[in-house]
């Protein structure tokens, strides 16, 4: 578990080389969590990617970055 007391969320945790402040909760982060996205439903033939990842603050679970691939 990282530098917080909340339950771990995500499929991976990455340590930061330098602590950074979360733009959402303003707390110091020493790591970030990565959560996998899976497309579960689409109502049309889609060219959108089926998977992706979201990087979140381990303290407040605020989204820091997201990507589809």
N, C-alpha and C positions, 0 to 999 in steps of 0.2 A: 504494500500500500504506500502511496506517496505521502506528501506533507499535509494531509488532511484527515479528519476523523469521519467523513461521510463514506458510505459504502462505495466500493470501486465500481465504475460503470465503463463498459467498453470491451473491445476485444484486445486492445493493446495499450500500454502506457509508455510514453517516451519522456525521458528526463531532459530538461533544458540545461544547456551549458551554463547559462546565466539566468537567475531568477527574473521573471517579468511580472508586471502587474496585469491582471485580467481587466479588459476594458469594460466588463459588465459589473463585476463585484468589487473591483479595485484591490483585491487581495493579491499577495505575492504568490505566484505559481512557480514551482520547481519542476513540474512535470505537466504533461497534457495527456488526455485520454483520446483514443480513436475508437469511433463507433462505426460499424459497417452498415451501409444502406442496401436494402434489397427491394427491387421493384416488385410489388405484390399484385398490382391491378392496373390495367389500362383499358380504356373503353374504345380504343382505336388501334390500328396497326401503327406501332410506334417505332421511330428510329432512335428514341432516347435510350441511353445506356441502361443496362439491367442492374448495375451495381454502382456503388460509390462509397465514400467515407466522409465522416464528419469529425472534425477535431473539436473537442470541448474542454472547457475549464473543469478540472477535477473537483473544484470547490463549489461552484454554483451550477455546473452543467450548461453554462452559456455557450452558444456556438461561436467558435473562433474562426473556423474555415470549413468549407464543404467542397467536395468534388465528385463528379460522376465520371465513370469510366467503363 
